[in-house]
Amino acid sequence: MRSRRRILDSLESVYRDAFRKAEEGGDAEGMARLDFDYQREQLRMEVLLDLRELLLPKEEESEGETSLLDRAEALRRIARLR
């Protein structure tokens, strides 16, 4: 499984390349759009990675393992926090 850092670095790399091309082309509107899109996608990706982390079994949980149902309940509580 890819690490959180590797995923976020890949996302940044894609956006940096696109931003550089827009900058070289003098596309100020495109640069602004890319900046906004990057921030939005980074936030989405971090949420998805947090969910992935929450659902993965923890290595130190050998005796009192958390069931999938318990994890779903934790996700429900997180989703209700607004």
C-alpha positions in Angstrom: 0.0 0.0 0.0 1.3 3.5 -0.9 2.2 5.7 2.0 0.3 8.9 2.8 3.4 10.9 2.0 3.9 9.3 -1.3 0.3 9.8 -2.4 0.4 13.5 -1.4 3.7 14.0 -3.1 2.4 12.5 -6.3 -0.6 14.8 -6.2 1.6 17.8 -5.7 3.9 16.7 -8.5 1.0 16.5 -11.0 -0.3 20.0 -10.0 3.2 21.6 -10.0 3.8 20.4 -13.5 0.5 21.7 -14.7 1.0 25.0 -12.9 4.5 25.4 -14.4 3.0 24.9 -17.9 0.3 27.4 -17.2 2.8 29.9 -15.9 5.1 29.4 -19.0 2.0 30.0 -21.2 1.1 33.2 -19.3 -2.3 31.7 -18.3 -3.0 33.6 -15.0 -6.6 32.3 -14.9 -5.4 28.8 -15.4 -2.8 29.2 -12.6 -5.5 30.5 -10.2 -7.8 27.6 -11.1 -5.0 25.1 -10.7 -4.1 26.5 -7.3 -7.7 26.2 -6.1 -8.1 22.7 -7.6 -4.9 21.6 -5.9 -6.0 22.8 -2.5 -9.5 21.2 -2.9 -8.0 17.8 -4.1 -5.4 17.8 -1.4 -8.1 18.2 1.3 -10.2 15.4 -0.3 -7.2 13.1 -0.5 -6.4 13.7 3.2 -9.9 12.9 4.2 -9.8 9.7 2.1 -6.4 8.8 3.6 -7.8 9.4 7.1 -10.7 7.1 6.4 -8.4 4.4 5.0 -6.3 4.7 8.2 -9.4 4.4 10.3 -10.5 1.2 8.6 -7.2 -0.5 8.5 -6.5 -3.0 11.3 -3.9 -1.7 13.8 -1.0 -3.9 14.5 -1.1 -3.3 18.3 -4.7 -4.4 18.4 -4.1 -8.1 19.1 -6.2 -8.7 22.2 -8.9 -6.1 22.1 -9.4 -5.9 18.3 -11.8 -3.3 17.0 -14.5 -4.8 14.8 -15.5 -3.4 11.4 -18.8 -2.5 13.0 -17.0 -0.4 15.7 -15.0 1.3 13.0 -18.1 2.1 11.0 -19.6 3.6 14.2 -16.5 5.7 14.6 -16.8 6.9 11.0 -20.5 7.8 11.6 -19.5 9.9 14.7 -16.8 11.7 12.6 -19.3 12.4 9.8 -21.7 13.9 12.3 -19.1 16.4 13.5 -19.8 19.6 11.6 
